[in-house]
Amino acid sequence: MEPFRFLFMADCQLGCYATFSGADEAAIAGFAGRGMQVESSPATSGFEWDATRLREAVAATNRLAPEFVVMGGDMVDDAADDAQYAAVRSITADLEVPMHWAPGNHDVAWDARTPTEDSLAAYRDRFGPNRYSFTHRGVGFVVIDTTLWGRPEQLQRQAADQVTWLERTLGELRSGGVGRILAFGHHPPFLESAAEEDTYWTIPTGHRRTLVDLLVGHEVQTMFCGHWHRNGGATDEGLEVAVTGPVGYPLGADPSGFRIVDVAADDVRHQYVSLEEV
């Protein structure tokens, strides 16, 4: 297999900066209690702060010349805001390599939490399939809609169907002779271990256990995720979960940036780089 490079990005989330801007001390303390590091800033509107960082990421991508990019969800802050969506598509149209989209909760739920039939349909109209697979140079890639498992109340059938689809897809990739499988999704299965308690930041235990069992059973090496707005992750049962900081607004100490992934015949190496570094 000829080595190649791709980039994994997450959470460009146009409009996020404005959402957190203007927070007072009490609000900032409340965010901190939920594990979110929000900086004090004057109240603003629009999404130019976030759009500027996405433009920087696109320009850096074109300089680095990877073979493709995967955007791991939360492209917009408000799924109902057509202007945010239009700006994301306009800015990323300047990419000189293919972009693969993965859905985040802000993209596929009107309330940024619970997807519905019509919000999922709107996502598909804008970004294409919410789950799919592809191959590249003998490597299999699976894009999973983790939003269906985060809050499945209104889409129970789709959440169950995705389990069936994932098992079948992983089996087809393996039987097709791929040398390695990598997975992508917005929500991490876990941050420290598959046995950790449920939080807002991870896939809930029931669906987490199913996902981890499927990925481990089909020898998936790494699942790349976002959602946490900072870097993290761990390895459990041989499955590495690589959580990537945001292109947009950070909620931890890591600056805005993305992950460079180098795939070789015998290894997958990745590192997070800030927009300033590249």
N, C-alpha and C positions, 0 to 999 in steps of 0.2 A: 504494500500500500504506500502510495506517495504521500508524504506528510502535507498537512494543510492547516490553515488558521481560520477561525471564525471569531466573531465577537458576540458576547452576550450582554445585553443591556436590560434595564428594567426601570420602571417608575420615572419616565420623563414627565408624566402627569401635569400637563399644561393646566395652569390654574391653581396648583397646590400652594405656591408661595403666597398668593393673595388670600387663600383660605386661612392660612396660619398668621398672616400679617395682622398687626394691630392687637394681638393678644395681650391682655394685662397680666399682672403678676399672678393673680389667682388662677387665671386660665393656664398660664405657663406651668404653674405648680401642678395643676390637674393633669396636664399632658405628661409631666414628669412622672406622676404616679402611675401612668399607663405605659411607662417605658419609652416616652417620646421626648427627645431633646429639641424643644422649640425655642428659637432665638427671638428676643424682643426686636420688633421692627415696626416702622410706621405702617398704618393701614393703607393698603393699595388695592387696586382692582385689575382685572385683565389677566394676561398670562405671558407678558413679555419677558419677565424674569426667567420663567421656565423655558420659553421658546428660545431664548438666547443660548441656554445650555444645550438644548437639543441641536441647534445649529452648530455649536462647537463640536458636539459628538459626531455629527454627520461629516463635518470637515475633517476631523481626526480620522474617522473611518476611511475616508477616501485617501488620506495620506498613507494609512497603514495597509490598505489594499487587501483585506481578508477576502475569503471566498464567499462569505455571506454573513448576515447579522440575524440574530434572534432577539426580538424585543419581548421581554417577559412580563408584559402586562402593565396596567395603569398607564396607558398612553395619555388619557385625559383625567381630569379631576371630577368632571361632571358629565355623565354619559348623555345627558339631555342637551348639552351645549354644543350646537352644531359648529360654532366658530372654533372651539377647541379642537374638535375632530378635523375640521378643514385645515387648520394650521399644522397639525401633526402630519397629515398627508402631503401638504405642500412642502414642508421642510424636508421630510424624508424622501420626497421625489428627487432630491439632489443626490441621493446615494448612488454610487457607481457599481454597487453589488446588490444582490437580492436581499430583501427583508422578509423574515418570517415572523408573524405576529402570534403572540399567546395572550389570551384574555386575562385581565385583572378585574377585581371587584368593582373598581371605578369605571371600567369600560362596559361591563355587562349587567350592571344593576342600577336602576334609576336612583336608589337610595345609597348606592355604593356598598351595599351589604348583601341584599337578597335578590338574586336574579329571578326574572319572571319570563313567561313565554314571549311577551312582546319585547322586553329588553334584550333577550337573547337573540331574537330575530333581528333587532336593530343592529346588534353587534355584528352578526353575520353579514348583513347588508354592507356594513362599513369596512370590515377587516377580513371577511372570508370565514372559512370554517373555524369553529371554536376548538376542534380537536382534529388532529391529522398526524400523518407520519411522512417522512421522506428519507431518501438515502443520498449519500454523497461520498464518493470515492470508497465505497465498500463499508461505510459506517451507517448505521441506522439511527434515525432521530425521531423521537415521539414528542409531540406537543399535547399537553394534557390541560383540560379546562378545570383547574382546581376550584374555581368559584362554585361549580356544581356541588362540591363536597363541603365547602365552607359553610354555606347556608342553603341547604337543599329543600327547604320547606315547600316551595311552590314548583319544584322541578324534580320530584322524587323519581319519576320514570326516567328522565334524562340522566340523573345521577347514577341509577342502577345500570342503564344502558351503557354508560361510559366504562363501567367495570368490565362488562362483556366485551365491548369494543377493544379495550386496552389489552385484555388477555389474548384476544384473537390477533390483534396487531403485533404484539410482541412475539407470539408464536410464528406468525407469518414472516417477520423479519429474521428470526432465528432459522427457520427452515429455508429461507432464501439465501442463507449463507453469509450474512453480514458478520464482520469480524468483531464488532463492538456496537453496543447500543447506548446512546445518551438520551436523557429525558429533559424536558423543559416544562415549567409550570410557574404560576405566579406565587401561590402560597407554598412555603416549605412544608414538607411532611413533618419535620422536626428541626429544632435548633441545637439540641444537645444529644438527645437519644430518642429512639422510637417509643420509649416507655414514659416520656415526660408528660406532665399534665397539659391539658388543653389551655390555649390562650388565643387571643385574637389573631396572633401572628402565624399560627400553624393550622394545618388541616386537622380537624377533630379526630379523636382517637379511633372511632370505628372505621371511618374511611381511610385514616392513616394506616391502620394495620393492614387493610386490604391492599392499599397501594404499595406499601413496603414489601409485603409478601409477593406481590406480582413482580415488582422490579427485581427483588433479590432472586426470585425463582427463575427469572430469565437473564440473570447475570448482567443487569444494567449497572454500569460502573458509577455514573454520576448523574444526579438530577440538579439542574441549574434553576434557581428560583430568585425571586425578588421580594416585594411586599414589605420587608422589614425596614427598608430605607437605610440600611447600613450593611456592612459585611459580616458574615458569620457562617455557621454551619458546622457539621460534624459528620463522622462516619459511624454507622451502626450496621451490624450484620453484613458488612462488606459494601453497603451502599453509601456513597458519599453524597451529602447534600451541600451544595455550594450556594450560599446566599449572597447575592450581589447588591452592593450599594446603588443608590439612584443616580440616573443621569440628571435628575432634577433635585428636589428639595431633600436634604439629608435630615434624618431624625436621630442621628448619633454622631460619633466623632469622625466618621469617614466622609471625605469630601465627595462632591458630585463626580461621577466617573462611570466606568464600565469594565467588563472583564474580557481579557484577551485569552483565548483558548487555542492551544497548539496541540494538534492531534497527530501522533506518529503511530507506526505499526505496533509498538510495544508499550505506549504510554499516552496519557492525556495530561498535559500541564496547563495550568491556568493561573493568571494573576490579575488582580484588580489594579487599575491605573486611574488616577484622577484626571480630569479634563486639563488641568494645568500641566501635568506631566507629559501629555501627548500634544 
